[in-house]
Amino acid sequence: MLAPPQKPRATVRITAVRPDRDALEVQFPRVHSCRAELLEERLTAEFNSDSILEITLDLIGPSTLKMPA
C-alpha cells in the first residue's frame, strides 16, 4: 500500500535584518563538486588490554534523555 503524495512544505527564507545585523549574516559556500581520494596504503590496528575505554559518569558527566511520547 502506497501513501498518497503530499504537497511540499512552504519554503521559509531567512535573512539578516539590514543594516543593523549585516555582520551576523550566515553565508554558505557554493560547492560545485566534491571528491574523495582514498589512500594507497592500508590502515591497520592492533588492539590489546590498553585499548579498552570504560565510559563512566566521571568521564562524560551526568546527562538526561527525553524519550519521544
C-alpha positions in Angstrom: 0.0 0.0 0.0 1.4 3.4 -1.0 0.9 6.6 0.9 -0.7 9.4 -1.2 1.8 12.1 -2.3 1.9 15.1 -0.1 2.4 18.7 -1.0 5.8 20.1 -0.1 6.1 22.4 2.9 6.2 26.1 2.3 9.7 27.5 1.9 10.8 30.0 4.5 13.6 32.4 3.5 15.6 33.8 6.4 17.7 36.9 6.0 19.7 39.2 8.3 17.9 42.3 9.5 19.5 45.1 7.5 21.6 47.1 8.1 21.9 46.6 11.8 22.8 42.9 11.6 24.7 42.6 8.4 27.8 41.4 10.3 25.7 38.4 11.7 24.7 37.1 8.3 25.5 33.4 7.7 26.8 32.6 4.3 27.4 29.1 2.9 30.0 28.4 0.1 28.8 27.4 -3.3 30.1 23.8 -3.8 30.4 22.7 -7.4 31.5 19.2 -6.7 33.3 17.0 -4.1 35.8 14.2 -4.5 37.0 11.5 -2.2 40.6 10.4 -2.5 41.4 7.0 -1.0 44.9 6.4 0.3 47.0 3.7 -1.4 48.3 2.3 1.9 46.0 0.1 4.0 45.3 1.2 7.6 45.8 -1.5 10.3 45.3 -1.6 14.0 46.3 -3.9 16.8 44.1 -4.0 20.0 45.4 -5.1 23.4 44.4 -4.6 27.1 45.3 -0.9 26.8 42.7 -0.4 24.1 39.8 -0.6 26.5 37.9 2.6 27.3 35.5 2.3 30.2 32.9 5.1 30.0 31.9 6.4 33.4 30.0 9.4 34.7 33.3 10.9 35.9 34.4 10.8 32.2 31.3 12.1 30.5 29.3 13.8 33.2 25.7 13.4 34.1 23.1 13.7 31.3 19.3 13.4 30.8 17.5 11.8 27.9 14.0 12.6 26.9 12.2 9.8 25.1 9.5 10.8 22.5 6.0 10.3 23.6 
